[in-house]
Amino acid sequence: MRDAIEKAKILSQALPYIQKYHDKIVVIKYGGNAMENEQLKQNVMEDVVLLSEVGVKLVLVHGGGPDINQTLHMVGKESKFVNGLRYTDKETMDIVQMVLAGKTNKNLVNMISKLHAKAVGISGMDGHIIEAQKMVSENDLGYVGQIVKIHPELIFKLIDDGYIPVVASVGTDCQGNIYNVNADLAASAIAGALNAENMIFVSNVPGVLKNPEDEDSIMTNIHISDVPKLEEDGIITGGMIPKVECCVDCVRQGVKKTVIIDGRVPHACLIEMLSDEGIGSMIVGDDYDE
């Protein structure tokens, strides 16, 4: 009986958060190393379905670096990176498209479907959702794209019809060229175009750490005006810089709050959205009031 009462207390604590997010759009970006553990992946999909069942309008945007690397290795093609970005020649782009919009996307849709929820797998090519162009860079990156504009009509339509859109981060230009688009940037731009209530980056780190050697030194609340100083002081560094800058872009586009959470923690999305504790690093506007 004590266990049942404790479970009831937990559910009752979630009530105000369920009410807060009911009928609101929340974008979850999922990808990279956080996708490699099958049990943790299952946990994330269970979170997505549960949140959808209580009335949250979920959009899942994903990358799939590990799956791409594995497929390139299988065909004997070496992965090449330039300043942290994958060099994408025509052959590599064909594989990226096949893996992201195919295998990775449909596996996630299948996991959601097996939990008796309605999901539709699409990519940024469908409905010209992600309009992209060749990325301008000091070094030629091949078919790596930068986002020109998000056309969210198809996503809105799927949400209104009760589906969870699962979006692969591939875009096209007006001439039909296909580009590999960074999934963090895609998720940020999609969240802004949808006027989302919340943007959650599921990562493989706890969040922004004051001391990178101490995972308990997490910064739980960051205002966007704090970010330049944190970068200058070396607190936000390395691969965390582009993630945080995506969060800043989200907020500037009107998304109310963004959070970087640790996908290695079971049911991290539920902890973040439906509990008093929350999890990870929240990045918000200077005028944010919970």
N, C-alpha and C positions, 0 to 999 in steps of 0.2 A: 504493500500500500504506500509506503514511504517513497518508493521509486515512482509510482504512478503520480503522487502529489507533486514530486519534483519535476516530472515531465510536464504536468499541467501548469506549474509556475513558469516554466520556460516558455511554453506556448502563450501564456497570458502576457508575458513581457514582450513578446513579438507583436502583439496586437496593434499598438500605436504605429509601429513601423510598417506593418501590412497596410494600415489605413493611409499612411503617408505616401506610400509608393503605389497604391492601387490606381490602376488606369494611367500610370506614368510610364514613359519610355526610359529604359535603362539599357545602355550599351555595355557589353562585356567583351573585352579583347582577350583572346586566348591563343597562345601559341608558344613557339620556341621550346626551351627545355622543360617548361611546365607541362608539356603534352606527352613527355616520354614515359611517365609512370602510368600504367593502365588503371590501377586502383584510384589514383588521384584524379585521373581523367574522368573516371566513372563518377567520382564525388562531385566534380564540377558540373557534369551533365545532370546529376540529380538535383544540384542546387538550381540550375537553370530551369528545370521542369517544375520544381516546387515553387519557385518565385513566379513562374508563369501561371501556375494553378491558383495562386492567391491574388491574381489580377495585375501583376506587373507585366508590362509590354516589353519583352526581352528581345534584343537583337544581339546575336553572337557574331563577332568578326574574328577571323583567325588567320594566322600565318601557317607555317609548317616547315621551318628550316630543317629539323631532323629528318623528316620524311623526304625532303628534297635531296639532302645529302646522301641518304641511304640509296635512293634511286639513281643518283648520279654515279655513286660507287658501283652499283650493280651493272651499269652500262659501261663502266670503265672510263668515266669522265671525271676529271679532277675539279673539285670546287675551288674557285678562285675568288678572293676577296680583295677589295681595294678600299682602304680606310674604313674597314668594317662593313662595307656594302658588297653584296654578291655581284661579281661581274657576270652579266647575263648576255651571252651571245645567242644567236638564233636557235641553235640546238638546245642550249640550256633553257631558253624561254619556253620551248615546246615541252620540255620536261617539267618546268615549274607550273605551266598551265595544266598539264595532265595530272600532276600530283595535287596541287592546291585545289583546283576546281573539280577534280575527280576523286582520287583516293581519300585524301584528308577530309575534304568537305563531306563526302558521302558517308564516311565512317562516323563523323560527328552526328550527322542527321540520323543515321541508323541507331546510334546509342540513345538519342533523344526519343526516337520512335519506339524503341523497345521499352521505354518508360511510359508509354501510352500518351505521349504528347505529340502535337502536330508541328513538324518542322519541315522547312523547304530549303534545300541547298541551292545557293546561287553564287555567282561571282560578280565582281565589279563590272564585268562585260555585259551582264544581263540588264536590259533596260538602260544601258549606258550609265549605270549607277556611278562608276568611278571614271570620270573623264580625265585622262592623263596625257602627259607629253614627255618626250625624252628628257631625262634629268640633265640639267646643265651643271657640269662639274669640271674641275681642273683635269681630272682623269676620265677618259671615256669609260662608261660603265655598261655600254651596250643597251639592252632593252630594260633598263631600270627607269621607272617612270616617276615623275612628280605630279601631284594632283593639281588639276586645273579647276575642276568643279565637281561637286557631288549632285547627282540627280536622284533624289530620294523617293520619287513617286512609287516605284515598285515596292520598296520596303514598306512605305505607309500602307499600300494596298494589302500586302501580306499580313501586316499587323492587324489591320482592320478586319481581315477575314479569319483571325484567330490563330495564325501561324507564327512560329518562331523562325525568323529569317536567319539562316546561317550563311555568312558572306565571306567568300574567299577574296583575298586582297590582290586581285588582278584587274588592271584597268586597260582602257583603249583610248586612242585618239580618234579624231573625226575621219581619218583615212583608214581606220580599221587596224592600225598597228597595235599589238598587244604588249603590255608592259608589266613587269614585276614591280609591285608597289609595296613599300614597307607597311606591314600590318598595323603597327602603332599609329602611323600617320593616317592610314585609311580609317581606323576606328575613331580617331580623334575627329577627322573631318566629317565622318558619317554622324557621329554624336552631335556635332554642331549643326549639321543640316537638319537633323531630326528634332532639334531643340530638346535634347534629352535631359531628364532630371539628374541623371548620374552617369558617370563613365568609370568603369572599373577595369584596370589593367591587371590581369592575373599574370604574375611574374614568378620567378624562382628565387626571389630575394624578399626579405621582410618588408622592405620599403627603403626610405632614405635614412641612412645611419649617420649619427654624429661621429661615431668611431667605426670604421669598416671592419675592425676586428671583433667588435662586440655587437651581436645581433639584438641585445637588449637596449641598445642606445638609439632605438628608432625614434624619429621625429614624427609625431602623430598628426600635427597640424601645421601646415605651411601656407602662408599667404603668397600670392603670386609676386608681390613686391619684395618678398624675402629672397626670391630665387637667385637674382644676380649676385647678391652678397654670398649666398651659400655656394654658388659656383666659384666665385672668386676665392673663397676660403678653402676650396677643395673638399667640401662636404658632399656636394653633388658633383660627381666625377664619373669619368668613364662611360659605360653603357647606360648609367642612370641619367645622364644629361639629356639625351634625346627623349627618354620616357617622360621626364619632368617637363620638358619643353612642349611635348604633346599635350600634357595636362594643362599647361598654361594656355596653349592655343584653344583647348576645349573651353576653358573658363571664359576666355575673351570672346568666344563665339556664342556665349550665353548658357552653356551647360552649368548647372548650379554647383556641382562639386565633382571632383575627380579623386580617385583613390588608387594607389598602387598597393596590391596585396600579394601575399605569399601563397602561391598555388600549391606549395608543398604541405600546407596546413589543411587537413581534411575539412571540407565544407566551409572554406574561408569566405566564400561569397555570402553564405547565410549569416556567418558571424558578423560580417561587415554591415549587411543591410538590415538584419532583423534582431539585433541584440544591442544592449546598452554599451557593451565593451567596444565594439568595432574592432578593426584590425588594419594594420598597414599605415601608410602615410597619406593623409588627406590634403589635397592642394586645392585651394579655393580663392575666390576674389577677396579683395581687402574689405569689402562691405558685407561679406558672408555672415549670416546669422542663422544658426541651426534652428 
